[in-house]
Amino acid sequence: MDYYLEFVFPEKQIRYIAVTEGEDTEKGLSDFVPFRNLFNDKYS
């Protein structure tokens, strides 16, 4: 997910919104996003 958030989405001008986590790429992502992605990856 980090790869998509940092490289793919900006290149293709895709706006990512995570409603339950309060994240929006237009406003800037919080510092906790990499940690959430890591935990979600290990959980699945």
N, C-alpha and C positions, 0 to 999 in steps of 0.2 A: 504494500500500500504506500509505503514511503516513496518508492520509485515513481508511482503514478502521481502522487501529490507534488513531488518536486520537479518532475521532468515531463511526463506525458500530458497531464491536465493543462499546465501553463502553455505548452507548445500548441495544443489544440484549442486553447482558449475555453476550457471547460471549467465551470464553477462548481465546486464541491461543497455541499451543505450537509452537515450531520445534525439533524434537528435535536435528537435526544442528548447529544453531547455539546450542543451550542457552538459548533464549529462552522466557519464559513470562510472560504478562501478569498472572498472579496474583502473581508475585514481583516484577514490575516489569521493564521492558525496559532493556537496557544503552544506553549513549550511542552505541554503534556501529550501532544499528538503522537510523537515517536514512541512514548512509553505505552500509550493505549494500543497502538498498532502492534507493539511487541507482545503485550499481554494477550491481545486477541489472536495473534498468530499462534502462540503457545496453547491457548485454550482450545482451539479447533484441532 
